[in-house]
């Protein structure tokens, strides 16, 4: 988490950029997670690296 000083710099940067704004709590609550699913939601089986130290080029 940012310190109060860092947060003030972040807020100033947001305020000075005409192409962005700080989301309201209502807007923030509408966001959806993207990217990798959480481990509990994953339907894929976990795999490991098949290479061992003996197969690496030396």
MARPA-906882 format. One record per residue (C-alpha): x negated, y, z negated; residue number from 0; residue in three letters. Coordinates in nm, 2 decimals. Each point is the difference from the previous one (the first is absolute). Layout:
N
[rec [X Y Z] NUM 'ala']
...
***
This chain:
58
[rec [0.00 0.00 0.00] 0 'unk']
[rec [-0.13 0.35 0.08] 1 'unk']
[rec [-0.09 0.24 -0.28] 2 'unk']
[rec [0.20 0.31 -0.04] 3 'unk']
[rec [-0.26 0.20 0.19] 4 'unk']
[rec [-0.01 -0.25 0.28] 5 'unk']
[rec [0.38 -0.01 0.01] 6 'unk']
[rec [0.01 0.38 0.03] 7 'unk']
[rec [-0.24 -0.02 0.30] 8 'unk']
[rec [0.22 -0.27 0.16] 9 'unk']
[rec [0.31 0.21 -0.05] 10 'unk']
[rec [-0.17 0.31 0.14] 11 'unk']
[rec [-0.10 -0.20 0.31] 12 'unk']
[rec [0.35 -0.12 0.05] 13 'unk']
[rec [0.14 0.35 -0.04] 14 'unk']
[rec [-0.25 0.14 0.25] 15 'unk']
[rec [0.07 -0.25 0.27] 16 'unk']
[rec [0.30 0.09 0.22] 17 'unk']
[rec [0.02 -0.36 0.13] 18 'unk']
[rec [0.07 -0.16 -0.33] 19 'unk']
[rec [0.20 0.03 -0.32] 20 'unk']
[rec [0.03 -0.17 -0.34] 21 'unk']
[rec [0.28 -0.25 0.00] 22 'unk']
[rec [0.29 0.04 -0.24] 23 'unk']
[rec [0.08 -0.29 -0.23] 24 'unk']
[rec [0.30 -0.09 0.22] 25 'unk']
[rec [-0.22 -0.01 0.31] 26 'unk']
[rec [-0.27 -0.20 -0.18] 27 'unk']
[rec [0.26 -0.26 -0.11] 28 'unk']
[rec [0.09 -0.05 0.37] 29 'unk']
[rec [-0.35 -0.11 0.09] 30 'unk']
[rec [-0.05 -0.37 0.08] 31 'unk']
[rec [-0.32 -0.20 -0.04] 32 'unk']
[rec [-0.19 -0.09 0.31] 33 'unk']
[rec [-0.30 -0.22 0.06] 34 'unk']
[rec [-0.09 -0.33 -0.17] 35 'unk']
[rec [0.28 -0.16 -0.20] 36 'unk']
[rec [-0.04 -0.04 -0.37] 37 'unk']
[rec [-0.14 -0.35 -0.10] 38 'unk']
[rec [0.34 -0.11 -0.14] 39 'unk']
[rec [0.17 0.09 0.33] 40 'unk']
[rec [-0.25 -0.17 0.23] 41 'unk']
[rec [0.12 -0.31 0.19] 42 'unk']
[rec [-0.35 -0.07 0.14] 43 'unk']
[rec [-0.23 -0.26 -0.15] 44 'unk']
[rec [-0.33 0.13 -0.13] 45 'unk']
[rec [-0.30 -0.12 0.19] 46 'unk']
[rec [-0.37 0.02 -0.08] 47 'unk']
[rec [-0.31 0.07 0.21] 48 'unk']
[rec [-0.09 -0.33 0.16] 49 'unk']
[rec [-0.37 0.10 0.03] 50 'unk']
[rec [-0.24 -0.11 -0.27] 51 'unk']
[rec [-0.34 0.13 -0.07] 52 'unk']
[rec [-0.15 -0.30 0.19] 53 'unk']
[rec [0.17 0.11 0.33] 54 'unk']
[rec [-0.12 0.36 0.00] 55 'unk']
[rec [-0.28 0.10 0.23] 56 'unk']
[rec [-0.33 0.04 -0.17] 57 'unk']
***
